Amino acid sequence: MAIIRRDTDYAVRALLFLCRSGNDCVSCGVLSRECNIPRALTHKLLRAMVDAGIVASRTGRRGGFCLARRPKQISLLSVARATQEGVEVSRCVLCPGTCAHKRGCRLSVQWRRLQREIESFLRGITLADVERTRRPAAAGGGAAGRSACKPGCTYPPRKNKPRQGR
């Protein structure tokens, strides 16, 4: 069960990069390269976040993408809702009519409780909170506080697949 999916993880990484960019707009290509996210996926995520009012896009010579709100006003829950259509512990919690075991189910009460807890937790964490968090030093030392969006970061591993037809 993946509560936070890959798209949301990537979106948060891109948003953290935008946080550090201040008021400067950043192109999709730069975000893709610096955050190690495939370009097509970066574009898809940015469009979803523009539609959700998390990111603003600007055209022109100094165009690109920037945060539409201050980092302390953007919760991880809002990012998850924009990029993965919400957080779902179990389909029966969000779509109760779809469960064949609806009658007499003892789990649904617990799943709903867990759903509320997770949503409350994610609602309480903002981009500003995440930006202030520092990674622990790596076993070899030296990596403390390094951004997840910098070249050389090993997570998530990027698979370089050869493009066909080009």
Secondary structure by P-SEA (a helix, b strand, c coil): cccccaaaaaaaaaaaaaaaaccbbbcaaaaaaaacccaaaaaaaaaaaaaaccbbbbbccccccccccccccccaaaaaaaccccccccccccccccccccccccaaaaaaaaaaaaaaaaaaccaaaaaacccccccccccccccccccccccccccccccccc
